[in-house]
Amino acid sequence: DYDSYEVETKFRYEHFSQYSSGLRLNIGGGLEYAEYSNYTFRELLINGTLFSQNYTSNLELVKWNAFAQMTKSIFDERLTLSLGARFDATNYSKETSNLLDQLSPRFSASYRLTQEVFLNFNLGRYYQLPSYTTLGFQNSSGALINKDMGLKYIQSDHLVAGIEFLPDQESRFTIEGF
């Protein structure tokens, strides 16, 4: 028997600016409160003996982030370049609480071949918290087992290239490799 829930309450602020030079700037940040609960009961039959296991976990987290992105179109708006960064942190442990430890820089470029066809390229780093099941794993006394084990955000580096086709305002087709 397994029962779990996740509840996230989020606040996000974004500010968009457009300058006469054509430069667009988007900055912002967010704050999030997350709750996770898990109850698991299982019975195991081992060598003719029935074993019962109960497991309960509860986790509360506060997460915060900041981000900035600037975008500029050049060459008669055929090439659009974008440079950005995102910072993430949480109160889970000292390894996850510093925004600078989860710096996610990003760069993208999109080149318009025709009115409907674009070549796209993205390069960036992405950080994600491990699952709530991993973060909330507790021992029998209720202590979070992974909290003091150096558990960190998961880092992933991305390189993406693709082609995009926009036949009309309501449709979009893309093929990407990463």
N, C-alpha and C positions, 0 to 999 in steps of 0.2 A: 504494500500500500504506500503510495507516494502522494504527498500534497505539498505544493510550494507556491509562493507568490512573490512577485516583484512589483514594487510601486516606486515610481520616480516622479518627483515634483520639480519642475524646471523653470528657471527664470533666465531669459536671454535678452540681451540688449545689443542692437546693431545701429550703427550710424553710417549712412551713405553720403559721400560728397562727390560732386562732379565739378571739375575745374574747367576754365575756359580753354586750357591747353588740351583738353580731351582726356586727361588723366582722371580715373575714377578710383576712389578710396573707400574701403569698407573696413570699419574697425568695430570691435565689440568684445563682449565677454558674457559669461554665464555662471550661474550658481545652480547647484542641483542637490536635492536631498533624496537619498535612495534607501529603501527598506527591502530586505530580503528575508524570507522565512521558509524553512524546509522541515517537513516531518516525514520520516521514512520508517516503515515497519516491514520487516521481511522475516521469513522462516526458511531455514536451510536444513535439508536432510543430508547428514554426513554419516556414512557408515551405519545407517539405521538409527541414528540419534537425531532428534529434532532440536535445532538451535533457533532461538528467536533473537532478533536484533532490532533495537529502537534507536533512531537517530533524530535529533532535533537541532536546528541551527537557526539563529537569528543574527542579522547583521544590519547595522545602520551606518550610512556613509554620507559625508558631505563632499561634493566634487565641485571644482571651479575651473574656469578656463578663460583665456583671452586670445584674441585673434586679430589679424590685420591682413588685408589684401589690397594690392594696387594693380590696376589694369589700364592698359593703354593700347589703342589701335593706331597703327601706322601704315604707311604705303597705301594711302587712299582707303583706309579701313579694311584692307585685304588681310593684314596680319594683326592679330590680337595677342598681346603678351600679358601675362599675369604672374605676379610674384607675391607670395604670402607666407605667413607663419601662424602656427597655432601652438598654444601652451596649455597643458592639462596637468591637474594635480588633484589629490584627494587627501582626506585626513586618515586614511587607513593605516599608514605607517610612515616612519621617517623616510623610507625609500620612495614613497609615492607623493610626498607633500611639497616638493619643490617644483614650481612651474618650469624652471630652466632645465630640469632633468628630462622633461618630456617635450622638448622643442621639436616641432614638426614643420620644417621648411618645405615649401612647395613652389614649383614653377610649371607654367603651362603656356603652350603656344597653339594658336589655331590659324590656319591659313585658308582663306576662301579661294577655291579654284574657280568656281562659278557661283551664281546666286544661290544654288541649291547644294553644292558639294564643298565640304571642308576637310582638310587634313588636320588632325588633332594630335598633340603630344603633351604628355604630363610626366613630371618627375617629382617625387616627394617622399617624405618619411611620414609614417603614421604610427601613433601610439594608441593602444587600447588596453583598458584594464582587463585582467583575467576575469573569467566568469564569476558571478556572485557565488556559485556553488564552491568554487575554489577559494575565494576570499573568505567565505563564511564557514569553512570547514572547522568544526569545533571538537575538542576532546570531551571526555565524560564530565569534566568539571566546568565546561562552558568556555574555556579559553580558545581563542582563534589560533589554530595550529600553524597556519602559514604566515601570520602577521609578523613574527619575529624571525622568520626563516629567510628574509631578504627578498620576498616576493615583490616583483616590480611590474610596471606596465610592459606589455608585449610590443616590441618594435618590429615594424615591417617597412621595408624600402620598396617603393613602387616605380616602375618605368612602364608607361603605357603609350601606345601609338595606335591610331585608328583613322578611319574615314567615316564621315557623317553625311547623310543625304536627307535633305528637308524638302520633300515634294510639295508640301503645303503647310499652312500655319498650324494644323492639328496633328501632323505626322512627323515622325523622325525615325530614321533607320541608321544604326551604327554597327560597325564591325571594329573590334579592338583586340589587340594582343597585349599581354602584359607579362 
